Amino acid sequence: MSSTLFRTKNVEQSIQDTEEPEHALKKSLSALDLTVFGVGVIIGTGIFVLTGTAAKNTAGPAVSLSFVIAGAVCALAALCYAEFASTVPVAGSAYTFSYASLGELPAWIIGWDLVLELALGTAVVAVGWSGYIHSLLDNWGWHLPEALGGRDGATGFGFDILAAALVLLLTAILVVGMKVSARVTSVVVGIKVAVVLIVIIAGAFFVKGANYDPFIPEEQPVAAGGSLKAPLVQLIFGWAPSHFGVMGIFTAASVVFFAFIGFDVVATAAEETRNPQRDVPRGILGSLVICTALYVAVSIVVTGMQKYSSLSVEAPLADAFKATGHPWFAGLISFGAAVGLTTVCMILLLGQSRVFFAMSRDGLLPRFFSQTHPKYRTPYRSTILLGVVIAIVAGFTSLSELAELVNIGTLFAFAIVALSVIILRRTRPDLPRAFRTPLVPLVPVLSVLASLWLMLNLPAETWLRFAVWMLIGFVVYFLYGRSHSRLAPRGHPPAGEGPRPPA
């Protein structure tokens, strides 16, 4: 049984599957397209919201260091993603990488994890986008009925029509083609980055040095109660969570990590890239460097404009400009946030559909969903299915409390990819690698440890929810995926496939 659970799909077969006419994706993306995708998905809610939350509650002005730490954790993972994406340029990202190195069951686990992460991420962002649009409409004197704004009206019914409409519109764009999606993203990302740069440049004129004192506020321990909302690190090691101090910086890093989620989605587009061996590593690393620099600059400016203890949690950047007597910038920031969240939502939906498509092509999910459109060469069936489901979820559900579940799913994927790099280096040293992760196994090991550390700083309640989702995944795999896999003995496994070779 263990041989079937850990059977691997070799790299050559994974690449060969991308050439099947009915399951082939169109190659149209360049390194610039991928970098734009990365910047488009990374810069979103985090830069406009999480800066204030982390500064006010856990890190103070030192939140800029929290962004550096979170960026460093992502950089370690990005180096591993870059090697895998250039070696195995196939849709599916961490799922595909795991299938080639760890085996089918680990691949299913990571794929199931990514389905949750990207679906919730898309829905959360769509709801956040709707909130900004509602705010702008209210400023212009246009008011949607409460029942269509995701709010509980007099009838007790609420459906966020704007969030659902956004997801459906982006679904249609993704079905039409990747190049169209890239063009739309390029325009929107240009607007978003321009707004961020305006915030940094304009805000720098209102910075007061006194607001940085103290840069690392004195630690304020919280009474340890062992509740489910306590970080798991407290339950395991007995360390009480704290506001501020050095530990507050690390706690904030686990919070602002949400702002970096998305660069790994670039790897899901490897199969649709003209020269993936060269362009995917450039897209992953380039977008991460650009976004980390912007995040650090924004956090330094906003905590210099207004005392960290006075920052708004809901809209820190906009309210900081209001506090300095420049409310016009607040409207500009709201506009930039609304525009920016559009690309975040689209690229998360893109990654979601590609992971689902890859799992379907391998038979772990119904093969019906791996058929590509005869004209656009996009996985239209999986895209439409997921788009409709996520639109319904975004319309009916407030998902702000589940954002941490997206974090734990992403960090889990980072750890798996890092382990996969080490394993594939050992089992397949012969593979051509256009990009090689430096200092293997040191960098992958550091990536695993850093990801686990941030995971431990998430609430224990998040771990329980994650465990429930994984349990459901095991049930689905053993009832359907294991027997319908293309590597299943009673199927027709490709030549050369078999159990995972011993390490």
C-alpha positions as CSV (number, residue, x, y, z in Angstrom):
1,M,0.0,0.0,0.0
2,S,2.8,2.4,0.8
3,S,4.2,1.9,-2.7
4,T,0.9,3.2,-4.2
5,L,0.7,6.1,-1.7
6,F,4.2,7.3,-2.6
7,R,4.3,6.5,-6.3
8,T,5.9,9.4,-8.1
9,K,5.2,10.9,-11.5
10,N,8.6,11.4,-13.2
11,V,9.5,14.8,-14.5
12,E,9.7,13.7,-18.1
13,Q,6.1,12.4,-18.0
14,S,4.8,15.6,-16.4
15,I,6.3,17.6,-19.2
16,Q,5.0,15.1,-21.8
17,D,1.5,15.5,-20.4
18,T,1.6,19.2,-21.3
19,E,1.8,18.4,-25.0
20,E,-1.5,16.4,-25.1
21,P,-3.8,18.4,-27.5
22,E,-6.9,18.2,-25.3
23,H,-5.0,19.2,-22.1
24,A,-2.4,21.6,-23.5
25,L,-2.2,25.2,-22.4
26,K,-1.2,28.1,-24.7
27,K,2.4,29.5,-24.1
28,S,2.2,33.3,-24.3
29,L,3.8,34.8,-21.2
30,S,7.2,36.5,-20.8
31,A,9.4,37.3,-17.8
32,L,7.8,40.8,-17.7
33,D,4.3,39.3,-17.7
34,L,5.2,37.0,-14.8
35,T,6.8,39.9,-12.8
36,V,3.7,42.0,-13.3
37,F,1.6,39.0,-12.2
38,G,3.7,38.6,-9.1
39,V,3.6,42.3,-8.2
40,G,-0.1,42.4,-9.0
41,V,-1.0,39.6,-6.6
42,I,1.4,40.5,-3.8
43,I,0.5,44.2,-3.5
44,G,-3.0,44.2,-2.1
45,T,-4.8,44.3,1.2
46,G,-1.6,43.9,3.2
47,I,0.0,47.1,2.2
48,F,-3.1,49.2,2.8
49,V,-4.4,47.5,6.0
50,L,-2.0,45.2,7.8
51,T,0.6,47.9,8.3
52,G,-1.6,49.6,10.8
53,T,-2.8,46.5,12.5
54,A,0.7,45.1,13.1
55,A,2.2,48.4,14.1
56,K,-0.5,49.4,16.6
57,N,-1.0,46.0,18.2
58,T,2.3,44.1,18.1
59,A,5.5,45.8,16.7
60,G,5.2,49.6,16.8
61,P,7.5,51.4,14.3
62,A,9.6,48.2,14.1
63,V,6.8,46.8,11.9
64,S,9.3,47.6,9.0
65,L,11.5,44.9,10.5
66,S,8.6,42.5,10.5
67,F,8.1,43.1,6.8
68,V,11.8,42.4,6.3
69,I,11.6,39.1,8.2
70,A,8.5,38.0,6.3
71,G,10.2,39.0,3.1
72,A,13.3,37.0,4.0
73,V,11.1,33.9,4.7
74,C,9.5,34.3,1.3
75,A,12.9,34.8,-0.3
76,L,14.1,31.5,1.0
77,A,11.0,29.8,-0.4
78,A,11.3,31.8,-3.6
79,L,14.7,30.4,-4.3
80,C,13.3,26.8,-4.0
81,Y,10.3,27.6,-6.1
82,A,12.5,29.1,-8.8
83,E,14.6,25.9,-9.1
84,F,11.5,23.7,-9.3
85,A,9.6,25.9,-11.7
86,S,12.6,26.0,-14.1
87,T,13.1,22.3,-13.8
88,V,9.5,21.2,-14.0
89,P,7.7,23.9,-16.0
90,V,4.2,22.4,-15.5
91,A,1.0,23.9,-14.1
92,G,0.3,23.1,-10.5
93,S,3.1,24.7,-8.6
94,A,3.9,23.0,-5.3
95,Y,1.5,20.2,-6.1
96,T,3.4,19.2,-9.3
97,F,6.7,19.6,-7.6
98,S,5.6,17.3,-4.7
99,Y,4.3,14.7,-7.2
100,A,7.8,14.5,-8.8
101,S,9.7,14.1,-5.5
102,L,7.6,13.1,-2.5
103,G,4.9,10.9,-4.1
104,E,1.2,10.9,-4.8
105,L,-0.2,11.2,-1.3
106,P,2.0,14.2,-0.3
107,A,1.2,15.8,-3.7
108,W,-2.5,15.3,-3.0
109,I,-2.1,16.8,0.5
110,I,-0.4,19.9,-0.9
111,G,-2.8,20.2,-3.8
112,W,-5.7,20.0,-1.4
113,D,-4.1,22.6,0.8
114,L,-3.5,25.0,-2.2
115,V,-7.2,24.6,-3.2
116,L,-8.2,25.9,0.2
117,E,-5.6,28.6,0.3
118,L,-6.3,30.1,-3.1
119,A,-10.1,29.8,-2.9
120,L,-10.3,31.5,0.5
121,G,-7.7,34.1,-0.6
122,T,-9.8,34.9,-3.6
123,A,-13.0,35.2,-1.6
124,V,-11.4,37.3,1.1
125,V,-9.9,39.7,-1.4
126,A,-13.2,40.0,-3.3
127,V,-15.0,40.9,-0.1
128,G,-12.3,43.5,0.7
129,W,-12.6,45.0,-2.7
130,S,-16.3,45.3,-2.3
131,G,-15.8,47.2,0.9
132,Y,-13.6,49.8,-0.8
133,I,-16.1,50.1,-3.6
134,H,-18.9,50.6,-1.2
135,S,-16.9,53.3,0.6
136,L,-16.2,55.1,-2.7
137,L,-19.9,54.9,-3.8
138,D,-21.0,56.2,-0.4
139,N,-18.7,59.2,-0.9
140,W,-20.3,59.9,-4.2
141,G,-23.8,59.6,-2.8
142,W,-24.6,56.3,-4.3
143,H,-25.9,53.7,-1.9
144,L,-26.6,50.0,-2.6
145,P,-29.4,48.3,-0.7
146,E,-28.1,46.7,2.5
147,A,-29.3,43.3,1.3
148,L,-27.0,43.5,-1.7
149,G,-24.0,44.8,0.2
150,G,-23.2,41.8,2.2
151,R,-24.8,43.4,5.2
152,D,-27.7,42.0,7.3
153,G,-30.7,44.1,6.4
154,A,-34.1,44.2,8.0
155,T,-34.9,40.8,6.3
156,G,-31.8,39.2,7.7
157,F,-30.6,38.4,4.2
158,G,-27.3,39.7,2.8
159,F,-25.6,38.9,-0.5
160,D,-22.5,40.9,-1.5
161,I,-23.4,41.5,-5.1
162,L,-20.2,43.4,-5.9
163,A,-17.8,40.7,-4.6
164,A,-19.7,38.0,-6.5
165,A,-19.8,40.1,-9.7
166,L,-16.0,40.8,-9.5
167,V,-15.2,37.1,-9.3
168,L,-17.5,36.2,-12.2
169,L,-16.1,39.0,-14.4
170,L,-12.5,37.9,-13.7
171,T,-13.5,34.3,-14.4
172,A,-14.6,35.4,-17.9
173,I,-11.3,37.2,-18.5
174,L,-9.3,34.2,-17.5
175,V,-11.4,31.9,-19.8
176,V,-10.7,34.2,-22.8
177,G,-6.9,33.8,-22.4
178,M,-3.7,34.4,-20.5
179,K,-2.4,37.1,-22.7
180,V,-5.6,39.2,-22.3
181,S,-5.3,38.6,-18.5
182,A,-1.7,39.8,-18.6
183,R,-2.6,43.0,-20.5
184,V,-5.4,43.8,-18.1
185,T,-3.1,43.1,-15.2
186,S,-0.3,45.3,-16.5
187,V,-2.6,48.3,-16.7
188,V,-4.1,47.8,-13.3
189,V,-0.7,47.1,-11.7
190,G,0.7,50.2,-13.2
191,I,-2.0,52.3,-11.5
192,K,-1.6,50.4,-8.2
193,V,2.2,50.9,-8.1
194,A,1.8,54.6,-9.0
195,V,-0.6,55.1,-6.0
196,V,1.9,53.3,-3.7
197,L,4.8,55.5,-4.9
198,I,2.7,58.6,-4.4
199,V,1.9,57.5,-0.8
200,I,5.6,57.0,-0.1
201,I,6.8,60.2,-1.7
202,A,4.0,62.5,-0.4
203,G,4.0,60.9,3.0
204,A,7.8,61.4,3.4
205,F,7.1,65.1,3.7
206,F,4.9,64.6,6.8
207,V,7.3,62.3,8.7
208,K,8.2,63.4,12.3
209,G,11.2,61.8,14.0
210,A,9.4,61.8,17.3
211,N,6.9,59.3,16.1
212,Y,9.7,56.7,15.8
213,D,10.5,56.9,19.5
214,P,10.5,54.2,20.8
215,F,11.3,52.3,17.6
216,I,10.8,49.0,19.5
217,P,8.2,49.7,22.2
218,E,8.6,48.0,25.6
219,E,7.4,44.5,25.7
220,Q,3.9,44.0,27.3
221,P,3.3,40.3,28.0
222,V,-0.2,39.0,27.8
223,A,-1.5,36.7,30.5
224,A,-1.1,33.1,29.3
225,G,-4.4,31.4,29.3
226,G,-3.9,28.5,26.9
227,S,-7.0,29.5,24.9
228,L,-7.5,28.3,21.4
229,K,-6.6,31.8,20.1
230,A,-3.2,31.7,21.7
231,P,-0.3,31.1,19.3
232,L,0.6,27.4,19.1
233,V,4.2,28.3,20.1
234,Q,2.8,29.3,23.6
235,L,1.0,25.9,24.0
236,I,4.1,23.9,22.9
237,F,7.0,25.9,24.4
238,G,5.2,27.8,27.2
239,W,6.2,31.2,25.8
240,A,3.5,33.8,26.5
241,P,2.5,35.9,23.5
242,S,3.5,39.5,23.8
243,H,2.7,42.9,22.4
244,F,5.8,44.8,21.2
245,G,9.4,44.0,22.2
246,V,11.5,41.7,20.0
247,M,9.0,38.9,20.2
248,G,6.3,41.4,19.0
249,I,8.3,41.9,15.8
250,F,8.2,38.1,15.1
251,T,4.5,38.0,16.0
252,A,3.9,40.9,13.6
253,A,5.9,39.0,10.9
254,S,3.4,36.1,11.1
255,V,0.6,38.6,10.6
256,V,2.0,40.7,7.8
257,F,3.1,37.5,6.0
258,F,-0.4,37.6,4.5
259,A,0.7,40.6,2.6
260,F,3.3,38.5,0.7
261,I,1.1,35.7,-0.3
262,G,0.9,35.3,-4.0
263,F,4.4,35.2,-5.5
264,D,4.2,31.4,-5.5
265,V,1.2,31.8,-7.9
266,V,3.7,32.8,-10.6
267,A,5.0,29.2,-10.6
268,T,1.5,28.0,-11.5
269,A,1.8,29.8,-14.8
270,A,5.1,28.1,-15.8
271,E,3.3,25.9,-18.4
272,E,2.0,29.0,-20.1
273,T,5.4,30.7,-20.3
274,R,7.3,30.9,-23.6
275,N,10.7,30.3,-21.9
276,P,9.9,29.0,-18.4
277,Q,13.5,27.9,-17.6
278,R,14.7,31.5,-17.8
279,D,11.6,33.6,-17.2
280,V,9.9,31.9,-14.2
281,P,12.8,32.4,-11.8
282,R,13.0,36.0,-12.9
283,G,9.3,36.6,-12.4
284,I,9.3,35.0,-8.9
285,L,12.4,36.7,-7.5
286,G,11.8,40.0,-9.3
287,S,8.3,40.5,-8.0
288,L,9.3,39.6,-4.5
289,V,12.2,42.1,-4.4
290,I,10.0,44.9,-5.7
291,C,7.2,44.3,-3.3
292,T,9.4,43.9,-0.2
293,A,11.0,47.2,-0.9
294,L,7.7,48.9,-1.3
295,Y,6.3,47.3,1.8
296,V,9.2,48.4,4.0
297,A,9.1,52.0,2.6
298,V,5.3,52.3,3.2
299,S,5.6,51.0,6.8
300,I,8.5,53.4,7.6
301,V,6.5,56.4,6.1
302,V,3.1,55.6,7.8
303,T,4.6,55.0,11.3
304,G,6.6,58.3,10.8
305,M,3.5,60.3,9.8
306,Q,1.4,59.2,12.8
307,K,2.3,57.7,16.3
308,Y,1.9,53.9,16.1
309,S,-0.5,54.0,19.0
310,S,-2.9,56.3,17.1
311,L,-2.9,54.4,13.8
312,S,-6.2,53.2,12.4
313,V,-6.6,49.5,12.1
314,E,-9.2,49.6,9.2
315,A,-7.4,52.1,6.9
316,P,-4.1,53.2,8.4
317,L,-2.6,54.9,5.3
318,A,-5.7,56.9,4.4
319,D,-6.3,57.9,8.0
320,A,-2.7,58.9,8.5
321,F,-3.1,61.5,5.7
322,K,-6.3,62.7,7.2
323,A,-4.5,63.2,10.5
324,T,-2.0,65.4,8.8
325,G,-4.7,67.5,7.2
326,H,-4.6,66.1,3.7
327,P,-7.8,64.1,3.2
328,W,-7.5,64.2,-0.6
329,F,-4.8,61.5,-0.4
330,A,-7.2,59.3,1.5
331,G,-9.5,59.1,-1.5
332,L,-6.6,58.4,-3.7
333,I,-5.5,55.5,-1.5
334,S,-9.0,54.1,-1.4
335,F,-9.0,54.2,-5.2
336,G,-5.6,52.5,-5.4
337,A,-6.6,49.8,-3.0
338,A,-9.8,49.1,-4.9
339,V,-7.9,48.9,-8.2
340,G,-5.1,46.9,-6.7
341,L,-7.4,44.2,-5.2
342,T,-8.8,43.5,-8.6
343,T,-5.5,42.0,-9.8
344,V,-5.0,40.2,-6.5
345,C,-8.3,38.5,-6.9
346,M,-7.7,37.6,-10.6
347,I,-4.3,36.1,-10.1
348,L,-5.3,34.0,-7.0
349,L,-8.2,32.7,-9.1
350,L,-5.7,31.9,-11.9
351,G,-3.5,29.9,-9.5
352,Q,-6.5,28.1,-8.1
353,S,-7.7,27.0,-11.5
354,R,-4.3,25.8,-12.6
355,V,-3.7,23.7,-9.5
356,F,-7.2,22.2,-9.9
357,F,-6.5,21.6,-13.6
358,A,-3.2,19.8,-12.9
359,M,-4.8,17.5,-10.3
360,S,-7.6,16.8,-12.7
361,R,-5.2,16.0,-15.6
362,D,-3.5,13.5,-13.2
363,G,-6.8,11.8,-12.5
364,L,-6.9,12.7,-8.8
365,L,-9.9,14.8,-9.6
366,P,-12.4,14.1,-12.4
367,R,-10.6,14.4,-15.8
368,F,-13.6,16.3,-17.2
369,F,-12.1,19.5,-15.6
370,S,-8.7,19.2,-17.4
371,Q,-10.2,19.8,-20.9
372,T,-8.9,23.0,-22.4
373,H,-10.9,25.4,-24.5
374,P,-10.6,24.6,-28.3
375,K,-10.0,28.2,-29.2
376,Y,-8.4,29.9,-26.2
377,R,-6.4,26.9,-24.9
378,T,-7.4,27.7,-21.3
379,P,-8.7,25.3,-18.6
380,Y,-12.2,26.8,-19.0
381,R,-14.1,24.1,-17.2
382,S,-12.2,24.2,-14.0
383,T,-12.0,28.0,-14.2
384,I,-15.8,28.4,-14.5
385,L,-16.5,25.8,-11.8
386,L,-14.2,27.5,-9.3
387,G,-15.3,31.0,-10.3
388,V,-18.9,30.2,-9.7
389,V,-18.2,28.5,-6.3
390,I,-16.0,31.3,-5.1
391,A,-18.5,34.0,-6.2
392,I,-21.2,32.3,-4.1
393,V,-18.9,32.0,-1.1
394,A,-17.7,35.6,-1.4
395,G,-21.3,36.8,-1.8
396,F,-22.7,35.0,1.3
397,T,-19.8,34.8,3.7
398,S,-17.6,37.2,5.6
399,L,-14.2,35.6,5.6
400,S,-12.0,38.0,7.5
401,E,-11.5,35.6,10.4
402,L,-10.3,32.9,8.0
403,A,-7.4,35.0,6.6
404,E,-5.0,33.2,9.0
405,L,-6.1,29.9,7.4
406,V,-4.7,31.2,4.1
407,N,-1.4,32.0,5.9
408,I,-1.0,28.5,7.3
409,G,-1.8,26.9,4.0
410,T,0.9,29.0,2.2
411,L,3.5,28.4,4.8
412,F,2.8,24.6,4.6
413,A,3.3,24.8,0.8
414,F,6.6,26.6,1.3
415,A,7.9,23.9,3.6
416,I,6.9,21.1,1.2
417,V,8.6,22.8,-1.8
418,A,11.8,23.3,0.2
419,L,11.8,19.6,1.1
420,S,11.1,18.6,-2.4
421,V,14.2,20.5,-3.7
422,I,16.4,18.5,-1.4
423,I,14.8,15.2,-2.4
424,L,14.9,15.8,-6.1
425,R,18.5,16.9,-6.0
426,R,19.3,13.5,-4.5
427,T,17.0,11.2,-6.6
428,R,17.4,13.0,-9.9
429,P,20.7,14.8,-10.0
430,D,20.7,14.3,-13.8
431,L,17.9,16.7,-14.4
432,P,18.8,20.0,-16.3
433,R,18.3,22.9,-13.9
434,A,18.2,26.3,-15.5
435,F,18.2,27.9,-12.0
436,R,19.8,26.2,-9.0
437,T,18.9,27.1,-5.4
438,P,22.2,28.2,-3.8
439,L,23.7,26.4,-0.7
440,V,21.5,23.3,-0.8
441,P,20.5,21.8,1.6
442,L,21.1,24.9,3.9
443,V,18.7,27.3,2.1
444,P,15.8,24.7,1.9
445,V,16.3,23.7,5.5
446,L,16.3,27.4,6.6
447,S,13.1,27.8,4.5
448,V,11.4,24.9,6.3
449,L,12.4,26.1,9.8
450,A,11.4,29.7,9.0
451,S,8.0,28.6,7.7
452,L,7.4,26.4,10.7
453,W,8.3,29.2,13.1
454,L,5.7,31.5,11.5
455,M,3.2,28.8,11.5
456,L,3.7,28.2,15.2
457,N,3.0,31.9,15.8
458,L,-0.5,31.5,14.3
459,P,-3.5,30.8,16.7
460,A,-4.1,27.2,17.7
461,E,-7.7,27.6,16.4
462,T,-6.2,28.1,12.9
463,W,-4.3,24.8,13.2
464,L,-7.6,23.0,14.2
465,R,-9.4,24.3,11.1
466,F,-6.5,23.4,8.9
467,A,-6.5,19.9,10.4
468,V,-10.2,19.5,9.6
469,W,-9.7,20.5,6.0
470,M,-6.8,18.1,5.7
471,L,-8.9,15.3,7.2
472,I,-11.6,15.9,4.5
473,G,-8.9,15.8,1.9
474,F,-7.7,12.3,3.1
475,V,-11.3,11.0,2.8
476,V,-11.7,12.4,-0.8
477,Y,-8.3,10.9,-1.8
478,F,-9.0,7.4,-0.5
479,L,-12.5,7.3,-1.8
480,Y,-11.7,8.8,-5.3
481,G,-8.2,10.0,-6.1
482,R,-6.2,6.9,-5.3
483,S,-8.2,4.6,-7.5
484,H,-8.7,7.1,-10.4
485,S,-5.1,8.3,-10.5
486,R,-3.4,7.8,-13.9
487,L,-0.7,5.9,-12.0
488,A,-3.2,3.5,-10.5
489,P,-2.3,-0.2,-11.3
490,R,-5.7,-0.9,-13.0
491,G,-5.4,2.2,-15.2
492,H,-2.8,2.8,-17.9
493,P,0.2,4.4,-16.2
494,P,2.7,5.9,-18.5
495,A,5.8,3.8,-19.4
496,G,8.5,4.1,-16.8
497,E,6.2,5.1,-14.0
498,G,6.1,3.2,-10.8
499,P,6.7,3.4,-7.0
500,R,8.9,6.1,-5.7
501,P,12.6,5.0,-5.9
502,P,14.2,4.6,-2.5
503,A,16.1,7.7,-1.3
